[in-house]
Amino acid sequence: MSEQPYSTDSNQQRARILAHLQLSPLTTLQARQELDILHPAARIQELREAGHNIITHWATSDTGKAKHRVACYVLLVESIC
């Protein structure tokens, strides 16, 4: 049985990113490898424009071939008091 491929539709990509961010931070490399989103920065910007409070931390990641500066995205959630 083959695995169903991820949709390349930008709405579906935003939904995958948001679902992941609700559980944990997401790096550029993770978005590409695990969520099959090749340009995560664009989807993050669209989520920000839609009102989601997402911040970016920068880190260096070693891929085994080179060291890269990558974004790590974090969703900030307001607490309701």
PDB file with SEQRES, HELIX, SHEET and CRYST1 records, atoms N, CA, C and O in Angstrom:
SEQRES   1 A   81  MET SER GLU GLN PRO TYR SER THR ASP SER ASN GLN GLN          
SEQRES   2 A   81  ARG ALA ARG ILE LEU ALA HIS LEU GLN LEU SER PRO LEU          
SEQRES   3 A   81  THR THR LEU GLN ALA ARG GLN GLU LEU ASP ILE LEU HIS          
SEQRES   4 A   81  PRO ALA ALA ARG ILE GLN GLU LEU ARG GLU ALA GLY HIS          
SEQRES   5 A   81  ASN ILE ILE THR HIS TRP ALA THR SER ASP THR GLY LYS          
SEQRES   6 A   81  ALA LYS HIS ARG VAL ALA CYS TYR VAL LEU LEU VAL GLU          
SEQRES   7 A   81  SER ILE CYS                                                  
HELIX    1 AA1 SER A   10  LEU A   21  1                                  12    
HELIX    2 AA2 THR A   28  GLU A   34  1                                   7    
HELIX    3 AA3 PRO A   40  GLU A   49  1                                  10    
SHEET    1 AA1 3 LEU A  26  THR A  27  0                                        
SHEET    2 AA1 3 LYS A  67  LEU A  75 -1                                        
SHEET    3 AA1 3 ILE A  54  ASP A  62 -1                                        
CRYST1    1.000    1.000    1.000  90.00  90.00  90.00 P 1           1          
ATOM      1  N   MET A   1       0.857  -1.179   0.000  1.00  0.00           N  
ATOM      2  CA  MET A   1       0.000   0.000   0.000  1.00  0.00           C  
ATOM      3  C   MET A   1       0.892   1.227   0.000  1.00  0.00           C  
ATOM      4  O   MET A   1       1.782   1.332   0.844  1.00  0.00           O  
ATOM      5  N   SER A   2       0.680   2.163  -0.925  1.00  0.00           N  
ATOM      6  CA  SER A   2       1.519   3.352  -0.999  1.00  0.00           C  
ATOM      7  C   SER A   2       0.950   4.466  -0.130  1.00  0.00           C  
ATOM      8  O   SER A   2      -0.257   4.561   0.092  1.00  0.00           O  
ATOM      9  N   GLU A   3       1.856   5.299   0.351  1.00  0.00           N  
ATOM     10  CA  GLU A   3       1.478   6.422   1.196  1.00  0.00           C  
ATOM     11  C   GLU A   3       0.908   7.533   0.327  1.00  0.00           C  
ATOM     12  O   GLU A   3       1.445   7.828  -0.740  1.00  0.00           O  
ATOM     13  N   GLN A   4      -0.173   8.148   0.779  1.00  0.00           N  
ATOM     14  CA  GLN A   4      -0.799   9.254   0.045  1.00  0.00           C  
ATOM     15  C   GLN A   4       0.132  10.466   0.084  1.00  0.00           C  
ATOM     16  O   GLN A   4       0.564  10.876   1.161  1.00  0.00           O  
ATOM     17  N   PRO A   5       0.447  11.043  -1.079  1.00  0.00           N  
ATOM     18  CA  PRO A   5       1.343  12.204  -1.091  1.00  0.00           C  
ATOM     19  C   PRO A   5       0.660  13.435  -0.509  1.00  0.00           C  
ATOM     20  O   PRO A   5      -0.562  13.576  -0.558  1.00  0.00           O  
ATOM     21  N   TYR A   6       1.475  14.311   0.034  1.00  0.00           N  
ATOM     22  CA  TYR A   6       0.965  15.578   0.541  1.00  0.00           C  
ATOM     23  C   TYR A   6       0.523  16.448  -0.626  1.00  0.00           C  
ATOM     24  O   TYR A   6       1.095  16.383  -1.715  1.00  0.00           O  
ATOM     25  N   SER A   7      -0.483  17.250  -0.394  1.00  0.00           N  
ATOM     26  CA  SER A   7      -0.957  18.184  -1.401  1.00  0.00           C  
ATOM     27  C   SER A   7       0.013  19.364  -1.505  1.00  0.00           C  
ATOM     28  O   SER A   7       0.588  19.800  -0.507  1.00  0.00           O  
ATOM     29  N   THR A   8       0.183  19.870  -2.718  1.00  0.00           N  
ATOM     30  CA  THR A   8       1.014  21.056  -2.916  1.00  0.00           C  
ATOM     31  C   THR A   8       0.180  22.332  -2.828  1.00  0.00           C  
ATOM     32  O   THR A   8       0.714  23.430  -2.985  1.00  0.00           O  
ATOM     33  N   ASP A   9      -1.107  22.201  -2.583  1.00  0.00           N  
ATOM     34  CA  ASP A   9      -1.991  23.350  -2.428  1.00  0.00           C  
ATOM     35  C   ASP A   9      -1.542  24.193  -1.240  1.00  0.00           C  
ATOM     36  O   ASP A   9      -1.297  23.662  -0.156  1.00  0.00           O  
ATOM     37  N   SER A  10      -1.434  25.507  -1.442  1.00  0.00           N  
ATOM     38  CA  SER A  10      -0.919  26.376  -0.381  1.00  0.00           C  
ATOM     39  C   SER A  10      -1.801  26.362   0.865  1.00  0.00           C  
ATOM     40  O   SER A  10      -1.288  26.490   1.977  1.00  0.00           O  
ATOM     41  N   ASN A  11      -3.115  26.210   0.703  1.00  0.00           N  
ATOM     42  CA  ASN A  11      -4.001  26.109   1.872  1.00  0.00           C  
ATOM     43  C   ASN A  11      -3.661  24.878   2.698  1.00  0.00           C  
ATOM     44  O   ASN A  11      -3.603  24.941   3.926  1.00  0.00           O  
ATOM     45  N   GLN A  12      -3.437  23.760   2.022  1.00  0.00           N  
ATOM     46  CA  GLN A  12      -3.087  22.521   2.715  1.00  0.00           C  
ATOM     47  C   GLN A  12      -1.714  22.636   3.375  1.00  0.00           C  
ATOM     48  O   GLN A  12      -1.511  22.120   4.474  1.00  0.00           O  
ATOM     49  N   GLN A  13      -0.781  23.299   2.721  1.00  0.00           N  
ATOM     50  CA  GLN A  13       0.545  23.496   3.302  1.00  0.00           C  
ATOM     51  C   GLN A  13       0.458  24.347   4.562  1.00  0.00           C  
ATOM     52  O   GLN A  13       1.094  24.036   5.569  1.00  0.00           O  
ATOM     53  N   ARG A  14      -0.326  25.416   4.509  1.00  0.00           N  
ATOM     54  CA  ARG A  14      -0.502  26.261   5.710  1.00  0.00           C  
ATOM     55  C   ARG A  14      -1.134  25.447   6.834  1.00  0.00           C  
ATOM     56  O   ARG A  14      -0.740  25.581   7.993  1.00  0.00           O  
ATOM     57  N   ALA A  15      -2.097  24.618   6.507  1.00  0.00           N  
ATOM     58  CA  ALA A  15      -2.758  23.795   7.521  1.00  0.00           C  
ATOM     59  C   ALA A  15      -1.765  22.820   8.155  1.00  0.00           C  
ATOM     60  O   ALA A  15      -1.802  22.616   9.369  1.00  0.00           O  
ATOM     61  N   ARG A  16      -0.886  22.219   7.368  1.00  0.00           N  
ATOM     62  CA  ARG A  16       0.120  21.293   7.915  1.00  0.00           C  
ATOM     63  C   ARG A  16       1.086  22.022   8.835  1.00  0.00           C  
ATOM     64  O   ARG A  16       1.426  21.529   9.911  1.00  0.00           O  
ATOM     65  N   ILE A  17       1.523  23.199   8.405  1.00  0.00           N  
ATOM     66  CA  ILE A  17       2.446  23.976   9.248  1.00  0.00           C  
ATOM     67  C   ILE A  17       1.764  24.358  10.551  1.00  0.00           C  
ATOM     68  O   ILE A  17       2.340  24.180  11.624  1.00  0.00           O  
ATOM     69  N   LEU A  18       0.555  24.878  10.475  1.00  0.00           N  
ATOM     70  CA  LEU A  18      -0.150  25.316  11.678  1.00  0.00           C  
ATOM     71  C   LEU A  18      -0.385  24.148  12.635  1.00  0.00           C  
ATOM     72  O   LEU A  18      -0.221  24.299  13.846  1.00  0.00           O  
ATOM     73  N   ALA A  19      -0.765  23.000  12.109  1.00  0.00           N  
ATOM     74  CA  ALA A  19      -0.972  21.821  12.957  1.00  0.00           C  
ATOM     75  C   ALA A  19       0.321  21.434  13.666  1.00  0.00           C  
ATOM     76  O   ALA A  19       0.303  21.078  14.844  1.00  0.00           O  
ATOM     77  N   HIS A  20       1.431  21.501  12.957  1.00  0.00           N  
ATOM     78  CA  HIS A  20       2.722  21.175  13.563  1.00  0.00           C  
ATOM     79  C   HIS A  20       3.094  22.204  14.623  1.00  0.00           C  
ATOM     80  O   HIS A  20       3.538  21.842  15.713  1.00  0.00           O  
ATOM     81  N   LEU A  21       2.914  23.490  14.306  1.00  0.00           N  
ATOM     82  CA  LEU A  21       3.283  24.551  15.247  1.00  0.00           C  
ATOM     83  C   LEU A  21       2.451  24.522  16.521  1.00  0.00           C  
ATOM     84  O   LEU A  21       2.905  24.992  17.564  1.00  0.00           O  
ATOM     85  N   GLN A  22       1.254  23.984  16.454  1.00  0.00           N  
ATOM     86  CA  GLN A  22       0.423  23.883  17.648  1.00  0.00           C  
ATOM     87  C   GLN A  22       0.972  22.843  18.616  1.00  0.00           C  
ATOM     88  O   GLN A  22       0.602  22.824  19.790  1.00  0.00           O  
ATOM     89  N   LEU A  23       1.859  21.976  18.120  1.00  0.00           N  
ATOM     90  CA  LEU A  23       2.474  20.947  18.961  1.00  0.00           C  
ATOM     91  C   LEU A  23       3.914  21.267  19.338  1.00  0.00           C  
ATOM     92  O   LEU A  23       4.343  20.990  20.458  1.00  0.00           O  
ATOM     93  N   SER A  24       4.664  21.854  18.399  1.00  0.00           N  
ATOM     94  CA  SER A  24       6.081  22.126  18.660  1.00  0.00           C  
ATOM     95  C   SER A  24       6.642  23.079  17.602  1.00  0.00           C  
ATOM     96  O   SER A  24       6.029  23.275  16.553  1.00  0.00           O  
ATOM     97  N   PRO A  25       7.805  23.669  17.877  1.00  0.00           N  
ATOM     98  CA  PRO A  25       8.455  24.528  16.881  1.00  0.00           C  
ATOM     99  C   PRO A  25       8.771  23.747  15.612  1.00  0.00           C  
ATOM    100  O   PRO A  25       8.787  22.516  15.605  1.00  0.00           O  
ATOM    101  N   LEU A  26       9.020  24.489  14.544  1.00  0.00           N  
ATOM    102  CA  LEU A  26       9.274  23.885  13.234  1.00  0.00           C  
ATOM    103  C   LEU A  26      10.421  24.615  12.561  1.00  0.00           C  
ATOM    104  O   LEU A  26      10.409  25.842  12.463  1.00  0.00           O  
ATOM    105  N   THR A  27      11.417  23.863  12.096  1.00  0.00           N  
ATOM    106  CA  THR A  27      12.513  24.472  11.354  1.00  0.00           C  
ATOM    107  C   THR A  27      12.239  24.387   9.859  1.00  0.00           C  
ATOM    108  O   THR A  27      11.393  23.618   9.402  1.00  0.00           O  
ATOM    109  N   THR A  28      12.971  25.191   9.121  1.00  0.00           N  
ATOM    110  CA  THR A  28      12.875  25.155   7.664  1.00  0.00           C  
ATOM    111  C   THR A  28      13.160  23.751   7.144  1.00  0.00           C  
ATOM    112  O   THR A  28      12.444  23.250   6.278  1.00  0.00           O  
ATOM    113  N   LEU A  29      14.201  23.121   7.668  1.00  0.00           N  
ATOM    114  CA  LEU A  29      14.561  21.776   7.203  1.00  0.00           C  
ATOM    115  C   LEU A  29      13.470  20.762   7.529  1.00  0.00           C  
ATOM    116  O   LEU A  29      13.168  19.898   6.706  1.00  0.00           O  
ATOM    117  N   GLN A  30      12.879  20.855   8.708  1.00  0.00           N  
ATOM    118  CA  GLN A  30      11.783  19.947   9.067  1.00  0.00           C  
ATOM    119  C   GLN A  30      10.597  20.122   8.130  1.00  0.00           C  
ATOM    120  O   GLN A  30      10.005  19.140   7.681  1.00  0.00           O  
ATOM    121  N   ALA A  31      10.250  21.371   7.835  1.00  0.00           N  
ATOM    122  CA  ALA A  31       9.111  21.640   6.957  1.00  0.00           C  
ATOM    123  C   ALA A  31       9.339  21.003   5.591  1.00  0.00           C  
ATOM    124  O   ALA A  31       8.422  20.443   4.990  1.00  0.00           O  
ATOM    125  N   ARG A  32      10.573  21.099   5.113  1.00  0.00           N  
ATOM    126  CA  ARG A  32      10.885  20.525   3.802  1.00  0.00           C  
ATOM    127  C   ARG A  32      10.899  19.005   3.838  1.00  0.00           C  
ATOM    128  O   ARG A  32      10.344  18.358   2.949  1.00  0.00           O  
ATOM    129  N   GLN A  33      11.524  18.432   4.852  1.00  0.00           N  
ATOM    130  CA  GLN A  33      11.694  16.986   4.914  1.00  0.00           C  
ATOM    131  C   GLN A  33      10.452  16.258   5.410  1.00  0.00           C  
ATOM    132  O   GLN A  33      10.044  15.253   4.827  1.00  0.00           O  
ATOM    133  N   GLU A  34       9.849  16.762   6.484  1.00  0.00           N  
ATOM    134  CA  GLU A  34       8.747  16.043   7.121  1.00  0.00           C  
ATOM    135  C   GLU A  34       7.369  16.418   6.570  1.00  0.00           C  
ATOM    136  O   GLU A  34       6.472  15.577   6.507  1.00  0.00           O  
ATOM    137  N   LEU A  35       7.206  17.685   6.171  1.00  0.00           N  
ATOM    138  CA  LEU A  35       5.901  18.148   5.710  1.00  0.00           C  
ATOM    139  C   LEU A  35       5.837  18.347   4.199  1.00  0.00           C  
ATOM    140  O   LEU A  35       4.775  18.656   3.657  1.00  0.00           O  
ATOM    141  N   ASP A  36       6.968  18.171   3.518  1.00  0.00           N  
ATOM    142  CA  ASP A  36       7.064  18.308   2.065  1.00  0.00           C  
ATOM    143  C   ASP A  36       6.626  19.694   1.589  1.00  0.00           C  
ATOM    144  O   ASP A  36       5.891  19.829   0.611  1.00  0.00           O  
ATOM    145  N   ILE A  37       7.096  20.723   2.308  1.00  0.00           N  
ATOM    146  CA  ILE A  37       6.824  22.110   1.951  1.00  0.00           C  
ATOM    147  C   ILE A  37       8.160  22.725   1.582  1.00  0.00           C  
ATOM    148  O   ILE A  37       9.014  22.928   2.445  1.00  0.00           O  
ATOM    149  N   LEU A  38       8.346  23.020   0.306  1.00  0.00           N  
ATOM    150  CA  LEU A  38       9.651  23.454  -0.174  1.00  0.00           C  
ATOM    151  C   LEU A  38       9.965  24.909   0.113  1.00  0.00           C  
ATOM    152  O   LEU A  38      11.139  25.271   0.182  1.00  0.00           O  
ATOM    153  N   HIS A  39       8.960  25.759   0.282  1.00  0.00           N  
ATOM    154  CA  HIS A  39       9.201  27.165   0.595  1.00  0.00           C  
ATOM    155  C   HIS A  39       8.383  27.553   1.831  1.00  0.00           C  
ATOM    156  O   HIS A  39       7.404  28.292   1.731  1.00  0.00           O  
ATOM    157  N   PRO A  40       8.794  27.049   2.990  1.00  0.00           N  
ATOM    158  CA  PRO A  40       8.006  27.296   4.200  1.00  0.00           C  
ATOM    159  C   PRO A  40       7.920  28.764   4.601  1.00  0.00           C  
ATOM    160  O   PRO A  40       6.938  29.173   5.220  1.00  0.00           O  
ATOM    161  N   ALA A  41       8.931  29.564   4.261  1.00  0.00           N  
ATOM    162  CA  ALA A  41       8.903  30.980   4.646  1.00  0.00           C  
ATOM    163  C   ALA A  41       7.683  31.692   4.058  1.00  0.00           C  
ATOM    164  O   ALA A  41       7.092  32.552   4.710  1.00  0.00           O  
ATOM    165  N   ALA A  42       7.312  31.340   2.848  1.00  0.00           N  
ATOM    166  CA  ALA A  42       6.139  31.961   2.224  1.00  0.00           C  
ATOM    167  C   ALA A  42       4.866  31.585   2.966  1.00  0.00           C  
ATOM    168  O   ALA A  42       4.007  32.436   3.201  1.00  0.00           O  
ATOM    169  N   ARG A  43       4.739  30.315   3.335  1.00  0.00           N  
ATOM    170  CA  ARG A  43       3.546  29.871   4.064  1.00  0.00           C  
ATOM    171  C   ARG A  43       3.496  30.508   5.454  1.00  0.00           C  
ATOM    172  O   ARG A  43       2.419  30.872   5.927  1.00  0.00           O  
ATOM    173  N   ILE A  44       4.640  30.644   6.106  1.00  0.00           N  
ATOM    174  CA  ILE A  44       4.699  31.293   7.422  1.00  0.00           C  
ATOM    175  C   ILE A  44       4.248  32.743   7.297  1.00  0.00           C  
ATOM    176  O   ILE A  44       3.469  33.221   8.122  1.00  0.00           O  
ATOM    177  N   GLN A  45       4.723  33.441   6.282  1.00  0.00           N  
ATOM    178  CA  GLN A  45       4.318  34.832   6.068  1.00  0.00           C  
ATOM    179  C   GLN A  45       2.809  34.935   5.858  1.00  0.00           C  
ATOM    180  O   GLN A  45       2.169  35.845   6.385  1.00  0.00           O  
ATOM    181  N   GLU A  46       2.247  34.020   5.102  1.00  0.00           N  
ATOM    182  CA  GLU A  46       0.801  34.022   4.876  1.00  0.00           C  
ATOM    183  C   GLU A  46       0.041  33.762   6.171  1.00  0.00           C  
ATOM    184  O   GLU A  46      -1.004  34.369   6.409  1.00  0.00           O  
ATOM    185  N   LEU A  47       0.560  32.861   7.011  1.00  0.00           N  
ATOM    186  CA  LEU A  47      -0.075  32.610   8.313  1.00  0.00           C  
ATOM    187  C   LEU A  47       0.001  33.848   9.205  1.00  0.00           C  
ATOM    188  O   LEU A  47      -0.948  34.161   9.924  1.00  0.00           O  
ATOM    189  N   ARG A  48       1.124  34.543   9.158  1.00  0.00           N  
ATOM    190  CA  ARG A  48       1.250  35.796   9.921  1.00  0.00           C  
ATOM    191  C   ARG A  48       0.236  36.826   9.434  1.00  0.00           C  
ATOM    192  O   ARG A  48      -0.417  37.495  10.236  1.00  0.00           O  
ATOM    193  N   GLU A  49       0.110  36.948   8.124  1.00  0.00           N  
ATOM    194  CA  GLU A  49      -0.843  37.898   7.547  1.00  0.00           C  
ATOM    195  C   GLU A  49      -2.278  37.547   7.918  1.00  0.00           C  
ATOM    196  O   GLU A  49      -3.146  38.420   7.954  1.00  0.00           O  
ATOM    197  N   ALA A  50      -2.529  36.266   8.195  1.00  0.00           N  
ATOM    198  CA  ALA A  50      -3.858  35.811   8.609  1.00  0.00           C  
ATOM    199  C   ALA A  50      -4.078  36.010  10.112  1.00  0.00           C  
ATOM    200  O   ALA A  50      -5.148  35.692  10.630  1.00  0.00           O  
ATOM    201  N   GLY A  51      -3.063  36.537  10.812  1.00  0.00           N  
ATOM    202  CA  GLY A  51      -3.225  36.866  12.225  1.00  0.00           C  
ATOM    203  C   GLY A  51      -2.555  35.944  13.216  1.00  0.00           C  
ATOM    204  O   GLY A  51      -2.692  36.147  14.423  1.00  0.00           O  
ATOM    205  N   HIS A  52      -1.834  34.936  12.752  1.00  0.00           N  
ATOM    206  CA  HIS A  52      -1.148  34.028  13.672  1.00  0.00           C  
ATOM    207  C   HIS A  52       0.158  34.666  14.142  1.00  0.00           C  
ATOM    208  O   HIS A  52       0.916  35.222  13.347  1.00  0.00           O  
ATOM    209  N   ASN A  53       0.401  34.577  15.433  1.00  0.00           N  
ATOM    210  CA  ASN A  53       1.584  35.188  16.038  1.00  0.00           C  
ATOM    211  C   ASN A  53       2.736  34.173  16.012  1.00  0.00           C  
ATOM    212  O   ASN A  53       2.906  33.376  16.935  1.00  0.00           O  
ATOM    213  N   ILE A  54       3.504  34.226  14.948  1.00  0.00           N  
ATOM    214  CA  ILE A  54       4.611  33.288  14.749  1.00  0.00           C  
ATOM    215  C   ILE A  54       5.906  34.075  14.765  1.00  0.00           C  
ATOM    216  O   ILE A  54       6.069  35.045  14.025  1.00  0.00           O  
ATOM    217  N   ILE A  55       6.830  33.644  15.622  1.00  0.00           N  
ATOM    218  CA  ILE A  55       8.136  34.301  15.686  1.00  0.00           C  
ATOM    219  C   ILE A  55       9.194  33.394  15.074  1.00  0.00           C  
ATOM    220  O   ILE A  55       9.004  32.186  14.939  1.00  0.00           O  
ATOM    221  N   THR A  56      10.310  34.008  14.711  1.00  0.00           N  
ATOM    222  CA  THR A  56      11.407  33.271  14.092  1.00  0.00           C  
ATOM    223  C   THR A  56      12.646  33.368  14.956  1.00  0.00           C  
ATOM    224  O   THR A  56      13.053  34.460  15.355  1.00  0.00           O  
ATOM    225  N   HIS A  57      13.240  32.232  15.242  1.00  0.00           N  
ATOM    226  CA  HIS A  57      14.560  32.150  15.863  1.00  0.00           C  
ATOM    227  C   HIS A  57      15.496  31.615  14.798  1.00  0.00           C  
ATOM    228  O   HIS A  57      15.089  30.819  13.952  1.00  0.00           O  
ATOM    229  N   TRP A  58      16.737  32.043  14.832  1.00  0.00           N  
ATOM    230  CA  TRP A  58      17.714  31.564  13.853  1.00  0.00           C  
ATOM    231  C   TRP A  58      18.684  30.617  14.517  1.00  0.00           C  
ATOM    232  O   TRP A  58      19.128  30.854  15.640  1.00  0.00           O  
ATOM    233  N   ALA A  59      19.012  29.552  13.829  1.00  0.00           N  
ATOM    234  CA  ALA A  59      19.932  28.544  14.356  1.00  0.00           C  
ATOM    235  C   ALA A  59      20.818  28.043  13.215  1.00  0.00           C  
ATOM    236  O   ALA A  59      20.523  28.256  12.039  1.00  0.00           O  
ATOM    237  N   THR A  60      21.894  27.382  13.585  1.00  0.00           N  
ATOM    238  CA  THR A  60      22.763  26.744  12.605  1.00  0.00           C  
ATOM    239  C   THR A  60      22.514  25.249  12.661  1.00  0.00           C  
ATOM    240  O   THR A  60      22.525  24.647  13.735  1.00  0.00           O  
ATOM    241  N   SER A  61      22.291  24.659  11.509  1.00  0.00           N  
ATOM    242  CA  SER A  61      22.023  23.228  11.431  1.00  0.00           C  
ATOM    243  C   SER A  61      23.061  22.569  10.538  1.00  0.00           C  
ATOM    244  O   SER A  61      23.353  23.052   9.444  1.00  0.00           O  
ATOM    245  N   ASP A  62      23.609  21.474  11.011  1.00  0.00           N  
ATOM    246  CA  ASP A  62      24.599  20.719  10.245  1.00  0.00           C  
ATOM    247  C   ASP A  62      23.885  19.566   9.553  1.00  0.00           C  
ATOM    248  O   ASP A  62      23.343  18.679  10.213  1.00  0.00           O  
ATOM    249  N   THR A  63      23.884  19.581   8.232  1.00  0.00           N  
ATOM    250  CA  THR A  63      23.197  18.541   7.459  1.00  0.00           C  
ATOM    251  C   THR A  63      24.095  17.342   7.167  1.00  0.00           C  
ATOM    252  O   THR A  63      23.656  16.365   6.559  1.00  0.00           O  
ATOM    253  N   GLY A  64      25.334  17.417   7.596  1.00  0.00           N  
ATOM    254  CA  GLY A  64      26.282  16.364   7.286  1.00  0.00           C  
ATOM    255  C   GLY A  64      27.122  16.710   6.074  1.00  0.00           C  
ATOM    256  O   GLY A  64      28.194  16.140   5.868  1.00  0.00           O  
ATOM    257  N   LYS A  65      26.640  17.634   5.284  1.00  0.00           N  
ATOM    258  CA  LYS A  65      27.365  18.096   4.103  1.00  0.00           C  
ATOM    259  C   LYS A  65      27.838  19.528   4.269  1.00  0.00           C  
ATOM    260  O   LYS A  65      28.863  19.929   3.718  1.00  0.00           O  
ATOM    261  N   ALA A  66      27.065  20.297   5.045  1.00  0.00           N  
ATOM    262  CA  ALA A  66      27.397  21.704   5.279  1.00  0.00           C  
ATOM    263  C   ALA A  66      26.603  22.205   6.478  1.00  0.00           C  
ATOM    264  O   ALA A  66      25.647  21.567   6.919  1.00  0.00           O  
ATOM    265  N   LYS A  67      27.013  23.349   6.991  1.00  0.00           N  
ATOM    266  CA  LYS A  67      26.259  24.012   8.052  1.00  0.00           C  
ATOM    267  C   LYS A  67      25.432  25.109   7.410  1.00  0.00           C  
ATOM    268  O   LYS A  67      25.921  25.877   6.582  1.00  0.00           O  
ATOM    269  N   HIS A  68      24.160  25.167   7.810  1.00  0.00           N  
ATOM    270  CA  HIS A  68      23.227  26.128   7.241  1.00  0.00           C  
ATOM    271  C   HIS A  68      22.568  26.937   8.345  1.00  0.00           C  
ATOM    272  O   HIS A  68      22.299  26.422   9.430  1.00  0.00           O  
ATOM    273  N   ARG A  69      22.314  28.196   8.063  1.00  0.00           N  
ATOM    274  CA  ARG A  69      21.530  29.037   8.958  1.00  0.00           C  
ATOM    275  C   ARG A  69      20.070  28.781   8.603  1.00  0.00           C  
ATOM    276  O   ARG A  69      19.652  29.020   7.471  1.00  0.00           O  
ATOM    277  N   VAL A  70      19.307  28.302   9.557  1.00  0.00           N  
ATOM    278  CA  VAL A  70      17.910  27.955   9.293  1.00  0.00           C  
ATOM    279  C   VAL A  70      16.987  28.662  10.275  1.00  0.00           C  
ATOM    280  O   VAL A  70      17.365  28.980  11.402  1.00  0.00           O  
ATOM    281  N   ALA A  71      15.786  28.893   9.818  1.00  0.00           N  
ATOM    282  CA  ALA A  71      14.768  29.495  10.668  1.00  0.00           C  
ATOM    283  C   ALA A  71      14.112  28.415  11.511  1.00  0.00           C  
ATOM    284  O   ALA A  71      13.919  27.284  11.066  1.00  0.00           O  
ATOM    285  N   CYS A  72      13.776  28.790  12.738  1.00  0.00           N  
ATOM    286  CA  CYS A  72      12.987  27.931  13.618  1.00  0.00           C  
ATOM    287  C   CYS A  72      11.755  28.751  13.997  1.00  0.00           C  
ATOM    288  O   CYS A  72      11.865  29.786  14.655  1.00  0.00           O  
ATOM    289  N   TYR A  73      10.589  28.281  13.577  1.00  0.00           N  
ATOM    290  CA  TYR A  73       9.350  29.016  13.777  1.00  0.00           C  
ATOM    291  C   TYR A  73       8.638  28.523  15.030  1.00  0.00           C  
ATOM    292  O   TYR A  73       8.571  27.323  15.298  1.00  0.00           O  
ATOM    293  N   VAL A  74       8.105  29.487  15.797  1.00  0.00           N  
ATOM    294  CA  VAL A  74       7.396  29.184  17.035  1.00  0.00           C  
ATOM    295  C   VAL A  74       6.074  29.938  17.025  1.00  0.00           C  
ATOM    296  O   VAL A  74       6.038  31.142  16.769  1.00  0.00           O  
ATOM    297  N   LEU A  75       4.986  29.223  17.307  1.00  0.00           N  
ATOM    298  CA  LEU A  75       3.670  29.827  17.394  1.00  0.00           C  
ATOM    299  C   LEU A  75       3.430  30.262  18.830  1.00  0.00           C  
ATOM    300  O   LEU A  75       3.474  29.448  19.752  1.00  0.00           O  
ATOM    301  N   LEU A  76       3.177  31.543  19.010  1.00  0.00           N  
ATOM    302  CA  LEU A  76       2.844  32.061  20.340  1.00  0.00           C  
ATOM    303  C   LEU A  76       1.336  32.062  20.474  1.00  0.00           C  
ATOM    304  O   LEU A  76       0.620  32.539  19.593  1.00  0.00           O  
ATOM    305  N   VAL A  77       0.864  31.525  21.577  1.00  0.00           N  
ATOM    306  CA  VAL A  77      -0.570  31.403  21.801  1.00  0.00           C  
ATOM    307  C   VAL A  77      -0.939  32.280  22.984  1.00  0.00           C  
ATOM    308  O   VAL A  77      -0.293  32.239  24.031  1.00  0.00           O  
ATOM    309  N   GLU A  78      -1.994  33.079  22.804  1.00  0.00           N  
ATOM    310  CA  GLU A  78      -2.463  33.918  23.899  1.00  0.00           C  
ATOM    311  C   GLU A  78      -3.220  33.065  24.891  1.00  0.00           C  
ATOM    312  O   GLU A  78      -4.004  32.195  24.511  1.00  0.00           O  
ATOM    313  N   SER A  79      -2.982  33.320  26.163  1.00  0.00           N  
ATOM    314  CA  SER A  79      -3.755  32.611  27.180  1.00  0.00           C  
ATOM    315  C   SER A  79      -4.998  33.439  27.493  1.00  0.00           C  
ATOM    316  O   SER A  79      -4.959  34.669  27.510  1.00  0.00           O  
ATOM    317  N   ILE A  80      -6.067  32.754  27.734  1.00  0.00           N  
ATOM    318  CA  ILE A  80      -7.329  33.427  28.049  1.00  0.00           C  
ATOM    319  C   ILE A  80      -7.504  33.426  29.557  1.00  0.00           C  
ATOM    320  O   ILE A  80      -7.575  32.368  30.182  1.00  0.00           O  
ATOM    321  N   CYS A  81      -7.574  34.609  30.133  1.00  0.00           N  
ATOM    322  CA  CYS A  81      -7.712  34.734  31.591  1.00  0.00           C  
ATOM    323  C   CYS A  81      -9.074  35.233  31.956  1.00  0.00           C  
ATOM    324  O   CYS A  81      -9.374  35.401  33.138  1.00  0.00           O  
TER     325      CYS A  81                                                      
END                                                                             
